[in-house]
Amino acid sequence: MMNAMVPHISTLTLNVNGLNAILKRYRTAEWLRTHQPTICCLQETHLTHKDPHKLKVKGWKKAFHANGHQKRAEVAILMSDKTNFKAKAVKRHKEGIMVKGLVQQENITILNIYAPNTGASRFIKQLLIDLGNEIDSNTIIVGDFNTLLTALDRSSRQKVNKKTMDLNYSLEQMDLTAIYRTFHPTMAEYTFYSTVHGTFSKLNHMIGHKTNLNKFKKIEIISSIFSD
């Protein structure tokens, strides 16, 4: 899980790994009440288009879902009642959702994505191409990218492959950058542990526009334990 601060606004991203169990939804709600994010981006909710009522959290009434007809990964964005958020546009994309609106009279675009386990870098690169006209200096891209962005993002210090290098080049061309790595260029912290490979990785990322980096005051990885 990652948490970033824009002046008076906190943005949190978390892979919940399924919210169909009542206990899981209760724990998620309690976790939100503990950390009090302004904007909460969830991945892998595994909810369908019939299940938006399952993700109702007191204090975060405004919820935007990208749920299909089947229980796939799916994502959601929750807005705190404490902020006067006014949505101007909502665009749902395969495994993602983009919400444009006003927060404290400032334009903001939140793109929450869950990349597939295979071909993640290619998927994200294509998503950036598809939504290129929608992405501007007020855009924050968050989610479970299912890929490294730098060698520091894995405990084994595995070198990034060509596809990841291509993704980084695309981000660079759009003047986008990984906010965590900007604040912590040499720090090694992780968001995922693979029991198969015995390695830790940072697969959750938060991307922002270079011209707006001065608005970010803090970004950190917060521990969370969720189980189905």
Secondary structure, 3 states (H helix, E strand, C coil): CEEEEECCEEEEEEECCCCCCHHHHHHHHHHHHHHCCCEEEEECCCCECCCHHHHCECCECEEEEECECCCCCCEEEEECCCCCCEEEEEEEECCEEEEEEEECCEEEEEEEEECCCCCHHHHHHHHHHHCCCCCCCCEEEEEECCCCCCHHHECCCCCCCHHHHHHHHHHHHCCEEEHHHHHCCCCCCCCEEECCCCEEECCEEEEEEHHHHHHCCEEEECCCCCCC
